[in-house]
Amino acid sequence: MKAHDGMYIAGEWRPAAGRDRIEVVNPADEQVLGGVPAGTVEDVDAAVRAARAALPGWSAVPPARRAALIGALRDVLVARKAEFTETITAELGAPVGFTEMVHVGAPIAVASSFAELAASYAFEERIGNSTVLLEPVGVVGAITPWNYPLHQIVAKVAPALAAGCTLVLKPAEDTPLTAQLFAEAVHEAGIPAGVFNLVTGTGPVAGQALAAHEGVDLVSFTGSTAVGKRIGAVAGAAVKRVALELGGKSANVILPGADLAKAVATGVGHVMNNSGQSCNALTRMLVHRDQYEEAVSLAAAAVATYPCGDPREPGTRLGPVVNAKQRDRVRGYIAKGIEEGARLVAGGPDAPHDRGYYIAPTVFADVTPEMTIAQEEIFGPVLSILPYEDQDDALRIANSTVYGLGGAVWAADEETAVAFARRMDTGQVDINGGRFNLLAPFGGYKQSGVGRELGRHGLAEYLQTKSLQF
């Protein structure tokens, strides 16, 4: 795979300040794809200074022109779709069909949405004798994860550009080649020098330096709750804003009278997509006790259609997890579920292949709300099925974790499902299989984060308010 031996700062590729490097490994065959520089505090400082210098000019660019440049970036993503698909499949191990449709298709749609929003958004309004201005928050430090490497970059970069902010991006160590390819797209689209900057590196060094830098006005982070807490503490010490999209343990609640077969099959697919490496994956399936064993049988049948395979093959639905550490972590949770008394219905901790970071698609039944696998985010292809007695019991279980990112409700009618969803402590709920909406706000309650991404709510995260009185 192509890799740049430097950082993208002030519109050019510059040599890194240090000599340390990060190897990028293909999780499907454990072969090294290439390497990128491990950024230092000096690299981060240079990138922030470039973003700071570009801020006055970029924030003064009319919204219509910013919209046109975001549209140009979208067009480059479209033109280079095959390159992004190949790179993400190689770095992440996501099946090529899912990569093309979701990992690349969704970011293109997100870029389009912010190009349209930048051109139409009301950046000022009249309230009584005041004019209220919505202005860019300033320099953004964007720290993105590996599980949706291009989507999470675009979900931060596009609204920041639309708002008139400049950025420094620190991508995840496992998927930096996607970020480098994105930097090429930014350059090709004609985004002015210094508006977007890229520093590859580790979280403890480059990520920490970016979050703490006095020249950064907002830290936008997507990743684990544990790291989000540390970033919040670092940013809080400087009284700078944070936007945190963190972990989840989402409940898929199937109420009596719902289409059980459809609800179970859809729920299983939601967990198996991206090898379970989605923060909003519906990893807890809640089923009324009267239908419980039927649901367990349906889930076992559904998961059998997701055998692990080579992500480069067009028909593959389940690839490896991202790295050896993640593989071992997920296997540890599976072993913990067995140890705590859950019934293993499918899969298990044994490796399905001799090579690659594969996890057998796994289903547990007889899971209780207190079990570790029902409380902690596993981030792998592991489903827990829990029984409930009535709606109040289902709600208690659904709301019983520290997370509140996603969820789903299935019922015989929309009114019943919506009434239940209104009582769930979570930021987003799918009703009877409702499709993901790239214009709706995405974010969580409780320890699932602070702030929202996507659509006009996502744009608002990058704006601050000034009022002029007349």
C-alpha positions as CSV (number, residue, x, y, z in Angstrom):
1,M,0.0,0.0,0.0
2,K,1.2,3.6,-0.7
3,A,2.3,5.4,2.4
4,H,3.7,8.9,2.9
5,D,6.9,9.2,5.0
6,G,5.9,12.5,6.6
7,M,3.1,14.7,7.9
8,Y,0.6,16.8,5.9
9,I,1.1,20.3,7.3
10,A,0.3,23.7,5.7
11,G,-0.5,22.1,2.4
12,E,2.6,19.9,1.9
13,W,4.1,16.7,3.1
14,R,6.8,17.5,5.6
15,P,9.4,15.1,7.2
16,A,8.5,14.0,10.7
17,A,10.4,15.4,13.6
18,G,11.2,11.9,15.0
19,R,12.4,8.6,13.6
20,D,9.9,6.2,15.3
21,R,7.4,4.5,13.0
22,I,4.1,2.7,13.2
23,E,3.7,-0.6,11.2
24,V,0.3,-1.1,9.5
25,V,-0.7,-4.8,9.5
26,N,-3.4,-6.5,7.4
27,P,-5.6,-8.2,10.0
28,A,-6.8,-10.9,7.5
29,D,-3.3,-12.3,6.9
30,E,-1.1,-10.6,9.5
31,Q,1.2,-9.2,6.7
32,V,2.8,-5.7,7.1
33,L,1.2,-3.3,4.6
34,G,3.6,-0.5,5.3
35,G,4.5,2.1,7.9
36,V,3.9,5.7,8.8
37,P,5.8,8.1,11.0
38,A,4.9,8.2,14.7
39,G,4.3,11.9,15.3
40,T,5.9,13.8,18.2
41,V,5.0,16.8,20.3
42,E,7.0,18.9,17.8
43,D,4.9,17.6,14.8
44,V,1.7,18.4,16.6
45,D,2.9,21.9,17.5
46,A,3.8,22.5,13.8
47,A,0.4,21.4,12.6
48,V,-1.5,23.4,15.2
49,R,0.5,26.5,14.3
50,A,-0.3,26.0,10.7
51,A,-4.0,25.6,11.5
52,R,-3.9,28.7,13.7
53,A,-2.2,30.7,10.9
54,A,-4.9,29.6,8.4
55,L,-7.8,30.3,10.6
56,P,-8.4,34.1,9.9
57,G,-8.4,33.6,6.2
58,W,-10.6,30.5,6.2
59,S,-13.1,31.8,8.7
60,A,-13.6,34.8,6.4
61,V,-14.3,32.7,3.3
62,P,-18.1,33.1,2.5
63,P,-20.1,30.0,3.4
64,A,-21.1,29.5,-0.3
65,R,-17.4,29.1,-1.2
66,R,-16.7,26.8,1.8
67,A,-19.7,24.7,0.6
68,A,-18.2,24.6,-2.9
69,L,-14.9,23.3,-1.6
70,I,-16.6,20.6,0.5
71,G,-18.4,19.6,-2.6
72,A,-15.1,19.4,-4.5
73,L,-13.7,17.2,-1.7
74,R,-16.8,15.0,-2.1
75,D,-16.1,14.7,-5.8
76,V,-12.6,13.6,-5.2
77,L,-13.8,10.9,-2.7
78,V,-16.2,9.7,-5.4
79,A,-13.4,9.6,-8.1
80,R,-11.1,7.7,-5.7
81,K,-13.7,5.4,-4.3
82,A,-11.9,2.3,-5.4
83,E,-8.7,3.4,-3.7
84,F,-10.4,4.0,-0.5
85,T,-12.2,0.7,-0.7
86,E,-9.0,-1.2,-1.3
87,T,-7.2,0.6,1.5
88,I,-9.9,0.2,4.2
89,T,-10.4,-3.4,3.4
90,A,-6.6,-4.0,3.7
91,E,-6.1,-1.9,6.9
92,L,-9.3,-2.8,8.8
93,G,-10.2,-6.2,7.3
94,A,-13.8,-5.1,6.6
95,P,-15.4,-7.1,3.7
96,V,-15.0,-5.4,0.4
97,G,-18.8,-5.1,-0.3
98,F,-19.5,-3.6,3.1
99,T,-16.5,-1.3,2.7
100,E,-17.7,0.1,-0.6
101,M,-21.2,0.6,0.5
102,V,-20.8,1.8,4.1
103,H,-17.1,2.7,4.8
104,V,-16.8,4.8,1.6
105,G,-20.4,5.3,0.5
106,A,-21.6,6.8,3.8
107,P,-18.7,9.4,4.1
108,I,-19.4,10.5,0.5
109,A,-23.1,11.1,1.5
110,V,-22.0,12.9,4.7
111,A,-19.7,15.2,2.7
112,S,-22.6,16.0,0.3
113,S,-24.9,16.8,3.3
114,F,-22.5,19.3,4.7
115,A,-21.8,20.9,1.4
116,E,-25.5,21.6,1.1
117,L,-25.8,22.6,4.8
118,A,-22.9,25.1,4.6
119,A,-24.7,26.9,1.7
120,S,-28.0,27.1,3.4
121,Y,-27.3,27.4,7.1
122,A,-28.4,30.6,9.0
123,F,-25.1,31.7,10.5
124,E,-26.9,34.8,12.0
125,E,-30.4,35.7,13.2
126,R,-32.2,38.6,14.6
127,I,-33.6,38.3,18.2
128,G,-35.3,41.4,19.4
129,N,-32.8,44.2,19.4
130,S,-29.9,41.8,18.9
131,T,-28.2,40.2,16.0
132,V,-26.9,36.7,17.0
133,L,-23.8,35.5,15.1
134,L,-22.8,31.8,14.9
135,E,-19.0,31.9,14.4
136,P,-16.4,29.1,14.1
137,V,-15.1,27.9,17.4
138,G,-11.5,28.1,16.0
139,V,-8.8,25.3,15.7
140,V,-10.2,21.8,16.0
141,G,-8.1,18.9,17.2
142,A,-9.8,15.8,15.7
143,I,-8.9,12.4,17.0
144,T,-10.5,9.5,15.1
145,P,-10.9,5.8,15.6
146,W,-10.1,2.8,13.4
147,N,-13.5,1.1,13.3
148,Y,-14.9,3.5,10.7
149,P,-11.7,5.3,9.6
150,L,-13.0,7.4,6.7
151,H,-16.5,8.0,8.0
152,Q,-15.3,9.4,11.3
153,I,-12.8,11.6,9.6
154,V,-15.4,13.1,7.3
155,A,-18.0,13.4,10.1
156,K,-15.5,15.7,11.8
157,V,-13.7,17.5,9.0
158,A,-16.8,18.3,6.8
159,P,-18.8,20.2,9.5
160,A,-15.6,21.9,10.8
161,L,-14.9,23.2,7.3
162,A,-18.5,24.2,6.9
163,A,-18.3,26.2,10.2
164,G,-15.1,28.0,9.1
165,C,-12.8,26.1,11.5
166,T,-9.3,24.8,10.7
167,L,-8.2,21.3,11.8
168,V,-5.4,19.0,12.9
169,L,-6.3,15.3,12.5
170,K,-4.7,12.5,14.5
171,P,-6.1,9.3,13.1
172,A,-6.0,5.8,14.8
173,E,-2.7,3.9,14.7
174,D,-4.3,0.9,12.9
175,T,-5.7,2.8,9.9
176,P,-3.4,5.7,9.1
177,L,-3.2,4.9,5.4
178,T,-6.8,5.8,5.0
179,A,-6.1,9.2,6.7
180,Q,-3.1,9.8,4.4
181,L,-5.3,9.1,1.4
182,F,-7.9,11.5,2.7
183,A,-5.2,14.2,3.0
184,E,-4.4,13.7,-0.6
185,A,-8.1,14.2,-1.4
186,V,-8.1,17.4,0.6
187,H,-5.1,18.7,-1.4
188,E,-6.6,17.7,-4.7
189,A,-9.9,19.4,-3.9
190,G,-8.1,22.7,-3.4
191,I,-8.7,23.2,0.3
192,P,-6.3,26.1,1.2
193,A,-3.0,25.3,2.9
194,G,-3.2,25.0,6.6
195,V,-6.9,24.5,6.8
196,F,-6.5,20.8,7.2
197,N,-3.4,19.2,8.7
198,L,-2.6,15.5,9.4
199,V,-0.3,14.1,12.1
200,T,0.0,10.3,12.4
201,G,1.0,8.9,15.7
202,T,0.0,7.2,18.9
203,G,-2.6,8.3,21.3
204,P,-0.4,8.7,24.4
205,V,2.0,10.9,22.4
206,A,0.4,12.7,19.5
207,G,-3.2,12.4,20.8
208,Q,-2.2,13.7,24.2
209,A,-0.2,16.6,22.7
210,L,-3.1,17.6,20.5
211,A,-5.7,17.5,23.3
212,A,-3.5,19.6,25.6
213,H,-2.2,22.1,23.0
214,E,-3.0,25.7,24.0
215,G,-3.7,26.5,20.3
216,V,-6.6,24.0,20.0
217,D,-10.0,25.4,20.8
218,L,-12.1,22.2,20.5
219,V,-11.1,18.6,20.8
220,S,-13.4,16.2,18.9
221,F,-12.8,12.6,19.9
222,T,-14.4,9.3,18.9
223,G,-13.3,6.2,20.7
224,S,-13.5,4.4,24.0
225,T,-15.1,5.9,27.1
226,A,-11.9,5.3,29.1
227,V,-9.8,7.4,26.7
228,G,-12.6,10.0,26.4
229,K,-12.5,10.6,30.1
230,R,-8.8,11.3,29.9
231,I,-9.2,13.7,27.0
232,G,-12.1,15.4,28.8
233,A,-9.8,15.9,31.8
234,V,-6.9,17.3,29.8
235,A,-9.2,19.6,27.8
236,G,-11.1,20.7,30.9
237,A,-7.8,21.9,32.5
238,A,-7.6,24.4,29.7
239,V,-11.3,25.2,29.7
240,K,-11.6,24.1,26.1
241,R,-14.6,22.5,24.5
242,V,-14.9,18.8,23.8
243,A,-17.1,16.7,21.6
244,L,-16.9,13.0,22.7
245,E,-18.6,10.1,20.9
246,L,-17.8,7.1,23.1
247,G,-18.8,3.5,23.8
248,G,-22.1,1.8,23.8
249,K,-24.0,-1.3,24.9
250,S,-27.2,-0.9,22.9
251,A,-30.3,-2.8,23.6
252,N,-32.5,-4.3,20.8
253,V,-35.9,-4.7,22.5
254,I,-38.4,-7.0,20.9
255,L,-41.9,-6.5,22.3
256,P,-44.7,-9.1,22.1
257,G,-46.5,-8.9,18.8
258,A,-43.5,-7.8,16.8
259,D,-42.3,-9.6,13.7
260,L,-39.9,-11.9,15.7
261,A,-38.1,-13.4,12.8
262,K,-37.4,-10.1,11.2
263,A,-36.4,-8.5,14.4
264,V,-33.9,-11.3,15.3
265,A,-32.4,-11.5,11.9
266,T,-31.9,-7.7,11.6
267,G,-30.5,-7.6,15.2
268,V,-28.0,-10.3,14.4
269,G,-26.9,-8.5,11.3
270,H,-26.5,-5.3,13.2
271,V,-24.0,-7.0,15.6
272,M,-22.1,-8.9,12.9
273,N,-21.6,-5.9,10.6
274,N,-18.0,-4.6,10.7
275,S,-17.2,-7.7,12.8
276,G,-19.1,-6.2,15.7
277,Q,-16.8,-3.2,15.8
278,S,-19.5,-0.5,15.9
279,C,-20.1,1.6,19.0
280,N,-23.9,1.5,18.4
281,A,-24.0,-2.3,17.7
282,L,-27.2,-3.8,19.1
283,T,-25.2,-6.3,21.3
284,R,-28.1,-7.0,23.8
285,M,-31.2,-8.6,22.4
286,L,-34.1,-8.4,24.9
287,V,-37.0,-10.9,24.2
288,H,-40.2,-11.7,26.2
289,R,-39.8,-14.9,28.1
290,D,-42.7,-16.5,26.2
291,Q,-40.8,-16.1,22.9
292,Y,-37.3,-16.5,24.3
293,E,-36.3,-20.0,23.1
294,E,-37.8,-19.3,19.6
295,A,-35.7,-16.2,19.4
296,V,-32.6,-18.1,20.5
297,S,-33.1,-20.6,17.7
298,L,-33.7,-17.9,15.1
299,A,-30.5,-16.1,16.2
300,A,-28.5,-19.3,16.0
301,A,-29.8,-19.9,12.4
302,A,-29.1,-16.3,11.5
303,V,-25.5,-16.2,12.8
304,A,-24.7,-19.3,10.8
305,T,-25.0,-17.2,7.6
306,Y,-22.0,-15.1,8.8
307,P,-19.0,-17.4,8.6
308,C,-15.6,-15.7,8.8
309,G,-13.9,-15.3,5.5
310,D,-11.4,-13.4,3.4
311,P,-12.6,-9.8,3.3
312,R,-11.3,-9.4,-0.3
313,E,-13.8,-12.0,-1.5
314,P,-17.0,-10.3,-2.7
315,G,-19.4,-12.7,-0.9
316,T,-17.7,-12.4,2.6
317,R,-20.0,-10.9,5.3
318,L,-17.7,-11.2,8.3
319,G,-14.0,-10.4,8.3
320,P,-11.4,-10.3,11.1
321,V,-11.2,-7.8,13.9
322,V,-8.6,-5.1,13.6
323,N,-5.6,-6.5,15.5
324,A,-4.3,-9.2,17.8
325,K,-5.0,-7.1,20.9
326,Q,-8.6,-6.7,19.9
327,R,-8.9,-10.4,19.0
328,D,-7.5,-11.4,22.4
329,R,-9.8,-8.9,24.2
330,V,-12.9,-10.3,22.5
331,R,-11.9,-13.9,23.2
332,G,-11.5,-12.9,26.8
333,Y,-15.0,-11.6,27.0
334,I,-16.3,-14.8,25.4
335,A,-14.5,-16.9,28.0
336,K,-15.9,-14.6,30.7
337,G,-19.4,-15.2,29.5
338,I,-18.9,-19.0,29.7
339,E,-17.3,-18.7,33.1
340,E,-20.2,-16.6,34.5
341,G,-22.8,-19.2,33.3
342,A,-24.2,-17.9,30.0
343,R,-25.3,-20.6,27.5
344,L,-23.1,-20.6,24.4
345,V,-25.4,-21.0,21.4
346,A,-23.0,-20.4,18.6
347,G,-19.3,-19.6,18.2
348,G,-16.9,-19.5,21.1
349,P,-13.3,-18.5,21.9
350,D,-11.6,-20.9,19.6
351,A,-9.9,-19.5,16.5
352,P,-11.9,-20.2,13.3
353,H,-8.8,-19.8,11.1
354,D,-5.0,-20.5,11.6
355,R,-4.1,-17.1,10.3
356,G,-5.6,-13.7,10.7
357,Y,-7.4,-12.0,13.7
358,Y,-10.7,-13.8,13.3
359,I,-13.4,-14.3,15.9
360,A,-16.1,-16.9,15.4
361,P,-19.5,-15.2,15.4
362,T,-20.8,-15.8,18.8
363,V,-24.3,-15.9,20.5
364,F,-25.0,-16.3,24.2
365,A,-28.4,-17.1,25.7
366,D,-29.4,-17.2,29.4
367,V,-27.6,-13.9,29.9
368,T,-28.5,-11.9,33.0
369,P,-28.2,-8.1,33.2
370,E,-25.5,-8.3,35.8
371,M,-23.1,-10.4,33.7
372,T,-20.0,-8.8,32.4
373,I,-21.0,-9.5,28.8
374,A,-24.2,-7.6,29.4
375,Q,-22.6,-4.6,30.9
376,E,-19.2,-4.0,29.2
377,E,-18.6,-3.1,25.6
378,I,-17.0,-6.1,23.8
379,F,-16.5,-4.6,20.4
380,G,-16.6,-7.9,18.5
381,P,-19.2,-10.2,16.8
382,V,-20.8,-11.3,20.1
383,L,-24.5,-11.2,20.8
384,S,-26.1,-11.6,24.3
385,I,-29.8,-12.6,24.4
386,L,-31.7,-11.7,27.7
387,P,-35.2,-12.6,28.7
388,Y,-37.7,-10.1,30.3
389,E,-41.0,-10.5,32.0
390,D,-42.9,-7.4,31.0
391,Q,-42.3,-3.9,29.5
392,D,-41.2,-2.4,32.8
393,D,-38.7,-5.2,33.2
394,A,-37.4,-4.7,29.6
395,L,-37.0,-1.0,30.2
396,R,-35.1,-1.6,33.4
397,I,-32.7,-4.0,31.7
398,A,-32.3,-1.7,28.6
399,N,-31.4,1.2,30.8
400,S,-29.1,-0.8,33.2
401,T,-25.7,0.0,31.8
402,V,-23.5,3.1,32.0
403,Y,-23.9,3.6,28.2
404,G,-26.7,5.2,26.2
405,L,-25.7,5.5,22.6
406,G,-28.1,3.5,20.4
407,G,-31.0,1.1,20.6
408,A,-33.9,-0.4,18.8
409,V,-37.5,-1.3,19.6
410,W,-39.7,-3.7,17.7
411,A,-43.5,-3.8,18.3
412,A,-46.7,-4.8,16.6
413,D,-47.4,-1.1,15.9
414,E,-45.4,2.1,15.7
415,E,-47.3,3.8,18.6
416,T,-46.3,1.1,21.0
417,A,-42.6,1.1,19.9
418,V,-42.4,4.9,20.1
419,A,-43.9,5.0,23.6
420,F,-41.2,2.5,24.8
421,A,-38.4,4.3,22.9
422,R,-39.3,7.6,24.6
423,R,-38.4,6.0,28.0
424,M,-35.0,4.6,26.9
425,D,-31.9,6.5,28.1
426,T,-30.2,6.6,24.8
427,G,-29.4,9.1,22.1
428,Q,-30.8,7.2,19.1
429,V,-33.4,4.5,18.7
430,D,-34.4,2.5,15.6
431,I,-38.2,1.9,15.4
432,N,-39.2,-1.4,13.7
433,G,-36.0,-1.5,11.6
434,G,-35.8,2.2,10.9
435,R,-32.8,3.0,8.7
436,F,-29.8,5.0,9.8
437,N,-30.2,8.7,8.9
438,L,-27.1,10.6,8.1
439,L,-28.9,13.9,8.7
440,A,-30.1,13.0,12.2
441,P,-28.0,13.8,15.3
442,F,-25.8,10.9,16.4
443,G,-24.5,10.8,20.0
444,G,-25.1,9.4,23.4
445,Y,-26.5,9.8,26.9
446,K,-24.6,9.0,30.1
447,Q,-21.0,7.7,29.4
448,S,-21.6,7.3,25.7
449,G,-20.4,10.9,25.2
450,V,-21.0,14.6,25.0
451,G,-22.3,16.4,21.9
452,R,-23.7,15.3,18.6
453,E,-22.4,14.4,15.1
454,L,-24.0,14.7,11.6
455,G,-26.6,17.1,10.2
456,R,-27.2,20.6,11.5
457,H,-26.7,19.4,15.1
458,G,-23.3,18.2,14.2
459,L,-22.5,21.5,12.6
460,A,-23.5,23.3,15.7
461,E,-20.7,21.6,17.7
462,Y,-18.2,23.6,15.7
463,L,-19.8,27.0,16.2
464,Q,-19.9,29.5,19.1
465,T,-22.4,32.3,19.7
466,K,-21.9,36.1,19.8
467,S,-24.7,38.6,20.2
468,L,-24.7,42.2,19.0
469,Q,-27.1,44.6,20.7
470,F,-28.6,47.6,18.9
